[in-house]
């Protein structure tokens, strides 16, 4: 009897064990699902917290602007802007009418002209005007009002039968704000740049020949750019490598503060280090943490390159198209081969950095196939036949960021691209000097306008 009972018990143990394993498996699946849900919730909360902190920072910045406008007299800001002697941009000298004490700059006049609406009301009014101006710029071709397009009725006379039915007034091309006559500038804005009034005020301050050339106007971390550095934006002057680096830093900053990160923008020094033989380990330690941050939705990699002759071109790795694009404003048969060789070497370096780094399996799998992708030259880019403004084209292409489109079919307005690119560098949230710059430029604008009144 005891033996039979023991045999029955043993026969039940395997079934009970299987049932227990099934229950444990179900519990593990349930716990894993809950863990994934908790992880997603924490990630969403982290992104929401970062967005709220960024919004709070912007609100504090605007409050500082308003408080500064209310508490800081215009003359106290202007006092630090005009020096007796100035070096750098242009051959600037102090106006002769300021040499004697009796002809000192009329600071009191500037202060008197600010009477009337409070600074806060003036600031709100200025923003409303800018919004109205911006809405007009969003119209297709800045179309004129309906009153300008009304058909003119012919005047009745004895030759009425020969008079045309009506005359349609052709719309004028859109024009933006410009500087009033009498204001000197190393790079005066033109109407075809379509600048807002606030941008014209910035341009007046940045390119005025009488101001300190060493004043820092852009700062991103440890990188500082002064007025003399920005002089290369003037027409006919070659854009410096530091400006291209600044644009890649702007893109990197924007991506790091975005909830949907899609783009890497590597500085020109990356290509120099690759071509100079730096090891993959050295490249990874220098660029991976900041410039090649792991991204779940990486789509594009921008790499500006400058050849031995000083010509700039851009390579863009598109993970969506599985292709490497070669964007170039001056393509010669011999040049294409040399530049493709550089692109191939840089592509191989990026592939190896990702393959040996702390990236997702998906991205590592793509990087391993990267070396076999074709290099494509888009057909719509005009061949300029020279390299003088090649960096201007690269500046424009870099600003596509996540909106990259290889179908480029139009030529550039070089002057407009130089100016609008600078405005984005000056006013973007990446620029830690933007608030001081806005305050100083507006105060100096009031001073300059009082001088030509």
C-alpha positions in Angstrom: 0.0 0.0 0.0 2.7 2.4 0.9 4.6 1.7 -2.3 1.5 2.2 -4.4 0.8 5.6 -2.6 4.4 6.7 -3.2 4.1 5.7 -6.9 0.9 7.8 -7.3 2.5 10.8 -5.7 5.5 10.5 -7.9 3.3 10.3 -11.0 1.6 13.7 -10.0 4.9 15.6 -9.3 5.8 16.2 -13.0 2.4 17.7 -13.8 2.4 19.9 -10.8 6.0 21.0 -11.6 4.9 21.9 -15.2 1.9 23.9 -13.8 4.2 25.7 -11.4 6.7 26.6 -14.2 3.8 27.9 -16.4 2.6 30.1 -13.5 6.2 31.4 -13.0 6.5 32.1 -16.7 3.2 34.1 -16.7 4.3 36.0 -13.7 7.7 36.8 -15.4 5.9 38.0 -18.5 3.5 40.2 -16.4 6.4 41.6 -14.4 8.3 42.4 -17.6 5.4 44.2 -19.1 4.9 46.2 -15.9 8.6 47.0 -15.9 8.5 48.2 -19.5 5.4 50.3 -18.8 7.2 51.9 -15.7 10.3 52.5 -17.8 8.3 54.2 -20.6 6.4 56.3 -18.0 9.7 57.4 -16.4 11.2 58.3 -19.8 8.1 60.4 -20.7 8.2 62.1 -17.3 11.9 62.9 -17.8 11.2 64.4 -21.2 8.3 66.4 -19.9 10.4 67.7 -17.0 13.1 68.8 -19.4 10.6 70.5 -21.6 9.1 72.3 -18.6 12.5 73.4 -17.3 13.4 74.7 -20.8 10.1 76.7 -20.9 10.7 78.1 -17.4 14.1 79.2 -18.5 12.8 81.0 -21.5 10.1 82.7 -19.3 12.8 83.8 -16.8 14.9 85.2 -19.7 12.0 87.3 -20.9 11.3 88.5 -17.4 15.0 89.6 -17.2 14.7 91.5 -20.5 11.6 93.3 -19.2 13.1 94.1 -15.8 16.3 95.3 -17.5 14.4 97.6 -19.8 12.4 99.0 -16.9 15.4 99.6 -14.6 18.4 100.3 -16.9 18.6 103.8 -18.4 19.5 103.8 -22.1 22.4 106.1 -21.6 24.1 103.7 -19.1 24.2 101.0 -21.7 25.4 103.3 -24.5 28.2 104.6 -22.3 30.1 101.3 -22.6 29.6 101.0 -26.3 31.4 104.0 -27.8 35.2 104.2 -27.1 37.6 106.9 -27.9 39.6 104.6 -30.3 38.4 101.4 -31.9 40.3 98.7 -33.6 39.4 95.8 -35.9 36.3 96.0 -38.2 36.8 98.8 -40.7 38.8 102.0 -40.2 36.5 103.4 -37.4 37.3 106.6 -35.7 35.4 108.8 -33.2 33.2 111.4 -34.8 34.8 114.9 -34.8 31.7 116.4 -33.2 32.4 114.4 -30.0 36.0 115.7 -29.6 35.1 118.7 -27.4 33.3 118.5 -24.1 30.6 120.8 -25.3 29.8 118.5 -28.2 29.7 115.2 -26.2 27.1 112.6 -27.2 23.6 113.8 -26.3 22.8 111.1 -23.8 20.1 113.2 -22.2 18.4 113.5 -25.5 18.2 109.7 -25.8 16.7 109.4 -22.3 14.1 112.1 -23.1 12.9 110.4 -26.2 12.1 107.3 -24.2 9.3 109.2 -22.3 5.7 108.2 -23.0 4.7 104.5 -22.9 6.5 102.4 -20.3 9.3 100.1 -21.5 7.1 97.1 -20.9 4.3 98.6 -23.1 6.8 99.5 -25.7 8.3 96.0 -25.7 4.8 94.4 -26.0 4.0 96.9 -28.9 7.2 96.0 -30.6 6.4 92.3 -30.4 3.0 92.9 -31.8 4.5 94.8 -34.8 6.9 92.0 -35.3 4.1 89.4 -35.3 2.2 91.5 -37.9 5.3 91.8 -40.0 5.9 88.1 -39.8 2.4 87.2 -40.8 2.8 89.4 -43.9 6.0 87.6 -44.7 4.3 84.3 -44.6 2.0 85.3 -47.6 2.9 83.8 -50.9 5.3 86.2 -52.5 4.2 88.8 -50.0 1.1 89.6 -52.2 -0.2 93.1 -51.9 -3.6 94.0 -50.5 -6.7 93.6 -52.6 -7.0 97.3 -52.9 -3.7 97.3 -54.9 -5.0 94.7 -57.3 -8.3 96.4 -58.2 -8.9 96.9 -61.9 -8.8 100.5 -62.9 -11.9 101.6 -64.7 -11.1 103.6 -67.9 -12.0 107.3 -68.0 -14.9 108.0 -70.3 -14.0 110.1 -73.4 -14.7 110.2 -77.1 -12.1 107.5 -77.7 -13.6 105.2 -75.1 -13.8 102.4 -77.6 -10.0 102.4 -77.9 -9.5 102.4 -74.1 -8.5 99.0 -72.7 -11.0 97.3 -70.4 -8.8 97.7 -67.4 -5.2 98.0 -66.2 -3.9 95.4 -63.7 -1.2 96.7 -61.4 1.6 94.2 -61.2 2.6 93.3 -57.6 5.9 94.6 -56.4 8.6 92.1 -55.3 8.7 91.7 -51.5 11.1 93.9 -49.6 12.3 93.9 -46.0 13.5 96.5 -43.6 16.7 98.4 -44.3 18.9 101.0 -42.5 18.0 104.7 -42.7 20.3 106.9 -44.6 23.2 108.2 -42.6 23.9 105.1 -40.5 27.3 103.6 -41.4 27.6 99.8 -41.7 30.2 97.3 -42.9 27.3 95.1 -44.1 24.1 97.2 -44.7 20.9 95.1 -45.0 19.1 95.2 -48.4 15.4 94.9 -49.1 15.7 91.5 -50.7 17.0 90.0 -47.5 13.5 90.4 -46.1 14.7 91.2 -42.6 12.5 92.2 -39.7 13.0 95.5 -37.9 14.5 93.6 -34.9 17.0 92.0 -37.3 18.0 95.3 -38.9 18.6 96.7 -35.4 20.9 93.7 -34.7 22.7 94.1 -38.0 23.3 97.8 -37.3 24.8 97.0 -33.9 27.0 94.1 -35.2 28.3 95.7 -38.3 28.6 99.3 -37.1 32.2 100.4 -37.7 32.5 102.5 -34.6 32.0 99.8 -32.0 34.5 97.7 -30.1 35.8 94.8 -32.3 36.6 92.6 -29.3 33.1 92.6 -27.8 31.8 89.0 -27.5 28.5 88.7 -29.3 28.0 84.9 -29.4 28.9 82.4 -26.7 28.3 78.7 -26.6 30.0 77.1 -23.6 33.7 77.9 -23.8 33.5 79.1 -27.4 33.3 82.9 -27.7 32.9 84.9 -30.9 33.5 88.6 -31.0 32.6 91.3 -33.5 35.8 91.0 -35.4 35.2 87.2 -35.9 31.8 88.0 -37.5 33.4 90.4 -39.9 33.8 87.4 -42.3 30.1 87.5 -43.0 30.6 90.7 -45.0 30.3 90.2 -48.8 33.6 89.3 -50.5 35.2 87.9 -47.4 35.8 84.1 -47.0 33.7 82.5 -44.2 36.1 81.2 -41.5 36.3 77.6 -40.3 35.3 78.9 -36.8 31.9 80.0 -38.2 31.3 76.5 -39.8 32.2 75.0 -36.4 29.7 77.4 -34.7 26.9 76.2 -37.1 27.6 72.6 -36.2 27.5 73.5 -32.5 24.1 75.2 -33.1 22.7 72.1 -34.6 24.2 69.9 -31.9 22.7 72.2 -29.2 19.3 72.1 -30.9 19.4 68.3 -31.1 20.4 67.9 -27.4 17.5 70.0 -26.3 14.9 68.3 -28.6 12.7 65.4 -27.6 13.0 63.8 -31.0 16.7 63.7 -31.8 17.6 62.8 -35.4 20.8 64.6 -36.5 24.5 64.6 -35.9 26.6 67.6 -37.1 30.3 67.0 -36.8 32.8 70.0 -36.8 35.4 70.5 -39.5 38.1 69.4 -37.0 36.7 65.8 -37.1 37.6 65.5 -40.8 41.1 67.0 -40.1 41.7 64.5 -37.3 40.5 61.6 -39.5 42.7 62.6 -42.5 45.7 63.2 -40.2 45.6 59.6 -39.0 44.0 59.7 -35.5 43.0 56.3 -34.3 39.4 55.2 -33.9 39.9 55.2 -30.1 41.1 58.8 -30.1 38.3 59.9 -32.4 35.7 58.3 -30.2 37.0 59.8 -27.0 37.1 63.3 -28.6 33.8 63.3 -30.5 31.4 60.5 -29.4 30.1 61.9 -26.1 29.1 65.4 -27.4 29.0 65.3 -31.2 27.9 61.7 -31.7 25.5 61.2 -28.9 23.4 58.0 -29.0 20.0 58.7 -30.6 17.1 56.2 -31.1 15.9 58.0 -34.2 19.2 59.0 -35.9 18.5 59.9 -39.6 21.2 62.2 -40.8 24.9 62.9 -40.2 26.3 66.2 -41.5 30.0 66.5 -42.0 31.5 69.8 -43.5 34.8 69.2 -45.3 37.4 71.7 -46.6 39.9 70.5 -49.1 43.6 71.5 -49.5 42.6 74.4 -51.9 40.3 75.9 -49.3 37.1 74.7 -51.0 34.2 73.7 -48.8 31.7 70.9 -49.5 29.3 68.9 -47.4 28.8 65.1 -47.0 25.4 64.0 -45.5 24.9 60.4 -44.5 21.2 59.5 -44.8 20.2 56.4 -42.8 16.7 56.5 -44.4 18.0 56.5 -48.0 21.0 54.3 -47.2 23.2 56.7 -49.2 26.0 59.2 -48.7 25.3 62.6 -50.4 28.0 64.8 -51.7 26.8 68.4 -51.8 29.2 70.6 -53.7 28.9 74.0 -55.4 32.0 73.5 -57.7 32.4 70.1 -59.2 35.3 69.3 -61.6 36.1 65.9 -62.9 39.4 65.7 -61.1 38.0 67.3 -58.0 35.2 64.8 -57.7 37.6 61.8 -57.4 39.7 63.4 -54.6 36.6 64.6 -52.7 35.0 61.2 -53.0 38.2 59.6 -51.5 37.9 62.0 -48.5 34.2 61.1 -48.1 35.0 57.4 -48.2 37.7 57.7 -45.5 35.4 59.8 -43.2 32.5 57.4 -43.8 34.7 54.4 -42.8 35.8 56.3 -39.6 32.2 57.0 -38.6 31.3 53.4 -39.2 34.1 52.1 -37.0 33.4 54.6 -34.2 29.7 53.5 -34.0 30.6 49.8 -34.4 32.9 49.9 -31.4 30.9 52.4 -29.3 28.1 52.2 -26.8 25.3 52.4 -29.3 22.1 50.4 -30.0 22.4 47.1 -31.8 20.2 48.6 -34.6 22.5 51.5 -35.1 25.6 49.3 -35.0 24.1 47.0 -37.6 23.5 50.0 -39.9 27.0 51.3 -39.3 28.5 48.0 -40.4 26.7 48.3 -43.7 27.6 52.0 -44.1 30.9 51.4 -46.0 29.0 49.8 -48.9 26.6 52.7 -49.5 26.9 54.7 -52.7 28.1 58.3 -52.8 25.6 60.4 -54.7 26.0 63.9 -56.1 22.6 65.7 -56.3 22.0 67.1 -59.8 20.1 70.3 -59.0 23.0 72.2 -57.3 24.4 74.9 -59.6 28.1 74.7 -60.5 29.5 78.1 -59.6 32.8 77.5 -61.3 34.8 78.8 -58.3 35.2 78.3 -54.6 34.9 81.9 -53.3 31.5 81.4 -51.7 31.6 77.6 -51.2 31.3 78.1 -47.4 28.1 80.1 -47.9 26.5 77.1 -49.6 27.7 74.8 -46.8 26.2 77.2 -44.2 22.9 77.1 -46.0 22.9 73.3 -46.3 23.8 72.7 -42.7 20.7 74.6 -41.6 18.4 71.9 -43.1 19.1 69.7 -40.1 16.3 67.1 -39.8 14.6 68.6 -42.9 17.3 67.4 -45.2 16.3 67.3 -48.9 18.8 66.3 -51.6 16.6 67.8 -54.4 18.2 71.2 -54.4 17.2 73.1 -57.5 17.7 76.8 -56.8 20.7 79.2 -56.7 21.6 81.1 -53.6 21.3 84.8 -52.9 24.8 85.0 -51.4 24.3 88.3 -49.5 20.9 87.2 -48.1 22.3 83.8 -47.0 25.2 85.5 -45.2 22.9 87.8 -43.3 20.1 85.4 -42.5 22.6 82.8 -41.3 24.1 85.3 -38.9 20.7 86.3 -37.6 20.0 82.7 -36.7 23.4 82.4 -34.9 22.8 85.6 -33.0 19.2 85.1 -31.9 19.0 81.3 -31.3 18.7 79.9 -27.8 22.1 78.4 -28.1 23.7 81.9 -27.9 24.2 82.6 -24.2 24.8 86.3 -25.0 21.5 86.8 -26.9 19.7 88.7 -24.1 22.5 91.2 -23.5 22.8 91.5 -27.3 19.1 92.4 -27.7 19.3 95.0 -24.9 22.5 96.6 -26.2 21.4 96.7 -29.8 18.1 98.3 -29.0 19.7 100.9 -26.8 22.4 101.7 -29.4 19.7 101.9 -32.0 17.9 104.6 -30.1 21.2 106.5 -29.7 22.0 106.3 -33.4 18.6 107.4 -34.5 18.8 110.4 -32.2 22.0 111.4 -33.9 20.6 111.4 -37.4 17.2 112.9 -36.4 
